[in-house]
Amino acid sequence: MIRLLLVLLTLLTAQAARAETITLASTTSVDASGLLAAILPQFTKQTGIDVKVLAQGTGQALATATHGDADLVLVHDPDAEAAFIQSGHGILRREIAWNDFILVGPADNSAHFAVSASAVTALEAIFSSQTIFVSRGDKSGTDAQEKRIWKAAGRNPVGQGWYKDIGGGMGAALNAAAALDAVTLSDRGTWLAFNNKRHLTIVLQGDPALINRYDVIQLNPALHPQAKLTLARQLAEWLAAPAGQAAIGALQIGGQQLFHPDASTGG
């Protein structure tokens, strides 16, 4: 009898533990930069809720949530986010932080554009000089931003021999750029955390068009009744609350802040 009670107690404990775990579909940059590893244990300690992270490109993260395989999303592509919400899958979008996109490439800057140039001018120079460029090509927020800049520049690099579409994450793109002495677009957080820089350096930064905003979006219970929305809401609210904002702002590498907390409520 005692053994049976112990077995039942173990099963109930395991079931309770599973009920206190949520799945966060997030962009790769908040994972590869080390942000989630730094802040989620603090959330778990305060709430008892464990967070399983699916680090994917923004497009794939939103698709994962659409298919019912995540409880919350943390992404950085305003256009894709708006479509996700308009389709009825997402509600209560909050901006929780920002950093910026940068162009990194060989220190000799073979594309010969000024470091103070705009992103559009830089990509025009890359196109004209046929400088090797690594594109993530993975429908991520970074990939979407890159495509917007090419469109603004009036250039289409697809199919050019110097344009390397790798279909991979930010770390893979930076590794490819380092191996090829190529230029690529990166979020600053992942760049600061990246250890294989070799000859790469920042060749363009500071363009206001390269601000990179991160939003947490809750799922619509009408379409996703299976999601653990109450637990997920606690994480969304924590990220936007003083404790979460302080945790986000505390992450530094080499004295440089990776993300700037900026909680607000969006559409």
Order of alpha helices (4+ residues) and beta strands (2+ residues): alpha-beta-alpha-alpha-beta-alpha-beta-alpha-beta-alpha-beta-alpha-beta-alpha-beta-alpha-beta-beta-alpha-alpha-beta-beta-beta
